[in-house]
Amino acid sequence: MTPVVHLIDASPYLFRAFFSVPRSVASNAVYGFTSFIAKYLTDTHPTHIAVAFDRHFNQSFRNDTYAPYKAHREKSPPELDAQVDPALDVVEALGITTFIDERYEADDIIATIIDRIGTANTRFVIVTSDKDMTQLVSDQVTVVDPARGLRFDAKAVEAKFGVRPDQIVDLLALAGDPVDNIPGVRGIGPKTAADLLRRYETLEGIYEHVPQMKGSVATKLKQDAALAGLSKQLATVSTEAPIEVALEKLRYRGPDDARARALFAELGFNTLRDRVLAV
């Protein structure tokens, strides 16, 4: 049987928990995130699973290339930053392998895991609300956001964004991404970007034909050629995260009961403890 590896991007769900679970609840982001993980385990019964965390919510190695990358975002609340390590500890205690790095984002870690393990005999489910991760969708890779009931295979990506998964990075290179402060080509929106990619296939193919183009789109493309290339670089997930990974390392181990109970007691999760440990 072909193994299915579930790869969870922790950050969007930690954020959602932090701002939706009342602050009166101790370690509210950890509490909400743990509830999310427990429900996911119950719903999917994975044999292989990992959770990738962002060490820093607003920066990565990409800032070395483009300082404004994510710089427009408000600094994450210190109360949220302080909950990353406890969340990581809880996930590990529940028997799930975790990954985190100082410079590489969770997206890069997930892409690296898929690249290192390979898709020939494995399928992957990426759990995230980040649309950029649809660039990894293939016959073996699906992106889901269970909190919103969304599932993206290749057909769904094309229906939503107007381009194939392998064109998502080029779409972002042209249209930019305000969420991550990726500039794109000024004045080129997603619809125009998708139209260009359907006609010329790739960013490079578009620029090969710019000399023959006329009108404002051609002018915009010429003016921001360097920004387009930079934006593609920023939008492309890296497969070079410094992690050690093997398929067997991602096998779901089940909770370490003693470790989990000690952590839950320390965090004050008394009502959550029995429900989660019954998974």
N, C-alpha and C positions, 0 to 999 in steps of 0.2 A: 504494500500500500504506500502511495506517495505521501510523505510527511507534509503537513501544513504547519508553517511557522508563523505565529502571530507576533507582530512587532508593534509595540505601543509607544507612541510619542507622548511622553508624560506631560509636557508643558501646557498644551491647551486645556487639558483636563484639570491640572493643578490650578491654573488661572481661574477656570470656571468654578471650581470648588471654593477657591479663596473668596471670590466675589458673590457666591450664591449661598454658601453655608454661613449662618450667623457668626459674627466675630465672638459672640459669647461662648461658642463651642471651642474648647481648647484645641489648638492646632487644627483650625477649621479646614485648611486646604488638605492636610493629610487625611482628615476624617472623610471629607467628600471624595478624595481621590481613592482612598481605600474602599469606600462603598462602590465606586465605579469599577475598580478592579475585581472586587468580589462578584459583582453582577456579571461582569464580562466572563469570568471563569465559569459561573453557573450557566450562562447562556451558550457558551461555545465548547466547553470541556476540551481545552487544547492539550495536545500531547507535547507541543514545543511552543515556548513563549519567552519573550524578553521585553523589558521596558527600557527605553532610552531617555535619559534626562538631559536637559540643558543645565550646565553649571551656571551660565550667565544668560539672562533672558534678553539682553540688549546688545550683545557683542559676540564676536567670534574672530577667527583668523581672517575673515573677509574684511574686517576693518583695517587690516594692514594694506589692502589694495584700495579700499574706498572708505575713508574715515566716516562719512555720513551714514553708512549702512546701519539701519535700525536706530540711528542717533536721534531721530525725531520722536521716538517713543519716550513717554515718561519713564523715569527710573522705576524699576519694580519695587514695590513696598518692601522695606526691610523685614517686615513680619512674614511676607511670602518667601523671601530669600532664605530665611531661617528655617523654613519647613521643607526645603529640598532634601537635606540629608535624612531627617526623620522619615520622609516619604520613601526614600530609597531603602532605608533600613526595614521598613514595614514590608515592602515588596519582596525584598530578599528573604525575610522571615516567612513569607507566604509561599516560598519555594520557587520564585521566579528570578531568573538571571537578570541583572541590571547592568547598564553601561552609562558612564558619564565621563566627560573630558573637559579640560579647561578651555580649549580653543575650538574644538569641533562641536557643531550643533547636533542635536538629537537626529535631525534629518540626515546628516552626514553619517552618523553612526548606523542608522538603519540602512542607508544605501551601501555602506561598507559591509555590513552583515550579509546582505543579499549578494553582493559581488563576491565575497570570499566563499560563501557556501555554494553559490551557483544555483541556477534554476533548472538544470537538466533533469534532476530527479526530486525536486522540491518545489512546493508552492508556498507563497507568502501572502499574508494578509497584513497590510499596514493600517494601523488604527490611529487616525489623526483627523483634525479638522483643517489642516493646512493644504490648500489646493495645490501648492507647488509640488507636493509629493506625487501628484498624478503623473509627473514626468517618468516615474518608475513603473507605471502600469504596463502589463504585458499579458500574454496568455497565462503566465505563471504568477503574476503579481496583481493583487486587487487592493484598492484603498477603500476603507470603510470609516464612517463616523457614526458609531452606534447612538451617540447622544442626539444626533439629528436624523437618524434613520437613513443615512446616505450610503450608497455603495457604487463605486466606480470601477467598472471593467473598461476595456478599450472603447466599446460602443458608447458607454455612458459618458466617458471623457469627451468624445467627439460631439455628442449631443449637447453637452453642457458648454463646452468652450469653442466648438467649431473647428477644432484641430485634433490630430491624432496625439496620443501620449508622447510620442517621440518628437513632437513639435511644440510641446508646452514650454520648454526652455526658450525657444525662439519667439514664442508668443510673448513671454515675459520680457525678453530682450527688446522687443518693439514697444509693447504697451506699458512696460514697467510694472512695478508692484508697490503701491503706496504703503501697504502693511509693513514691508521690509525696507522701505525707502530706496527701492531700486528705480533709477530714473527712467530708463527706456528712452524712446525717441519722443521728444516733446511734440505734442499735437497728434500723435498716433494712438488711437484707442484700441481696445480689444477687438472690436468688429473689423476695423481696417486692417489690423495686424492679422487676424484670421483670414480675411480675404486675400491678403498678400501671400500668406503661407499656402493657401489652397492653390494659388496660381504658380508660385515659384518654389514651393516645398520647404526651403530652409532659409535662414537669415542670410547665409552666404549666397544662396541662389537669388535672393531678392537684390542684394547689392551688386551682383553680376549684371543685373538688368537695369539698375538705376540710370546708367547713361542713356538708355533708350526711353526712359519714362519722362513724362511731362506733368506739369501741374504742381499743386502745393504738396502733395505727398512726396514727390521726388525731391522737392526742395527740403522738406523736413528730414528725409532720409539722408540727404547729402550733408546737411548741417550737423546732424547728430550721429554720424557713422561711428565715431569713437565711443559715444555713450552707449550705442547699441551693443558693441563688442564687449564693453565693460559690464553692461547689464546681463549679458548672456553668461559671462564668467561668474557673476555674483549669484545668478539664479540656479546655476548648475550644482546639484548636490555632489559632494566629494565622496569618493570611495577610498580615501586615504586616511580615515580616522585610525589613530594608533591603538587598536584594540586586538585582542586575541580572541578568536571565535571559531567554534566548530559546531556542527549540528548537534552532537551529543551534549554539548555544554548548554544548549537551549532547551533541553528536555524539562518539562514541568515536574518539579520534585514533590509538590504538595507541601503544606505548611509544616514548619518546625514548631511543634505545639508549644514547647517550653519557651523558646525564644519569642514566639509571637505573643504568648500570654504575658510575658514580662514587658514587652514593648507596649502592648495595649494598656497594661496597668500603669506604666510610666506616663503614657499619653492621656490617660483618663478616659479611654474608650470602652467603658464597662458594658454599655448596652450594645455596642457594635461587635464586641469581641466574639460572643457566642455565635452570632449570625455569620460572621466572616469565617470563623474557624470550622463551621459546619459545611463549608464549600467542598 
